[in-house]
Amino acid sequence: MLKGLGNLANLMKSAQQLQDKLSSMNDALADVRVEGSAGGGMVTVEATAQQRIVRCQIEDSLVATGEREMIEELVVSATNQALEKAKQAQADAMSRMAGDLNIPGLGDALSRFGLGGDASGS
């Protein structure tokens, strides 16, 4: 019976460590910036690793063409590229965190949610 209480205490400690790590990682992800571009760099979109768009820049020469459909397509393309990079940055951070915590099976569990699967951090 007492051994079970010790295991429960260890589990609670691990859960608190995980919660603390997730909180600090979430703060750090807000500072990670990735960029997507399209049209040879005529459109660039910047996002955080939290998958939030923070900037969109369109070259003046592209705007001057007045080709609205092309501009819209380039913005969508650059945004999708930035979000894909943001998702990868987030997955990499989750994998590193899983390796740091050394909780058996955590890396596999995260991979099921598309958040990286290499808990060793490599």
N, C-alpha and C positions, 0 to 999 in steps of 0.2 A: 504493500500500500504506500509506504513512504517513498519507495523507488519511483512509483508512478507520479508522485507530487514533484519529485526532482525533474522528471522528464517534462512535466507540464511547465515548470519554471523555466527550463531551457527553451522550450517551444515559445513561451511568452517573450523571453529575451530575444530570441531570433526574430520573432514577429516585430518587435519594437525596432530592432536593428534594420530590418527590411523597410519599415515605414520611414525611419530616419533617412536611409539611403535614397529611397524614392523621392522624398521631399527635397533633399539637396540636389539630386539629379535633375529633378524638374526645374529647379531654379537655374541650374547650369545650362539646361537645354534652351532656356530663353535667350542665353547669350551666344549660342552657336548660330552662326549665319551661313547659309548656303545660297548659291545663285544659279538660276537657270537662264539660258539665253536662246534666242532664235533669230533667224534672219541675219546670220553672220554677226551677231552682237548688236543688231539694231534695236532689239527689245531685250531688256534684262529685268528679271524679277528676283527679288531677294526674299528669303523666308527664314524663319527660325527653325531649329530642330524640333520645336513644338508644333510644326506644320502651320505656322501663321505667316501670312504674307505681310511683309513690312515695307516693301518698296517696289515700285514698277517704274521703269524708265524707258522712254521711247525716243529714239533719235529724232531730231527736228526734221532731218531730210526725209524720213519715212512719213512723218505727219504731213509734210508739204506735198507728198504725192496725192493725198486725199483718197487713197485706196482703203476705204474703211474695212472691207471684208478681209483684206490681206493683213491689216493691222490687228484685227480681232483674232485671226488665226494665229498670228505670231505671239500675241499676248497669251492665248490659251496654251500654246506649245511651251513657251518659256515658263509659265506658271506650273504646268504639269512636270516639267523637268526639275524645277526648284523643289516642288513638293516630294518628288521621288528621292531627291538627294536628302531632303529633310527627314524622310522616313528612314533612309539608310543610316543617317547620323544618329537618329533615335535608337534604332536597332543595335547599332554598335555600342552605344552607351549602356543599353540594357544588358548586352552580353558581358561587357566589362564589369558591370555591377554584379551580375550573377556570379561571375568568377571570383570577385572580391569577397562575396558573402560565403562562398563555399557551401551552399545548401544543396545537398544531393537532389538532382532532378529538376532544379530551378531552370537551368538552361533549356532543357527539353520542354518544360512547360511554356517558357517564353516563346520558343520556336513555334509552338502550335498557334500562337497568336500573331505570328509574323514579326516577332520582336527579337529575332536573332536566336541562334541555337547553340553557339559555341561558348559555353560557360567558362571555358579556360581563358577567354579574352584574346585568343590568337586568331 
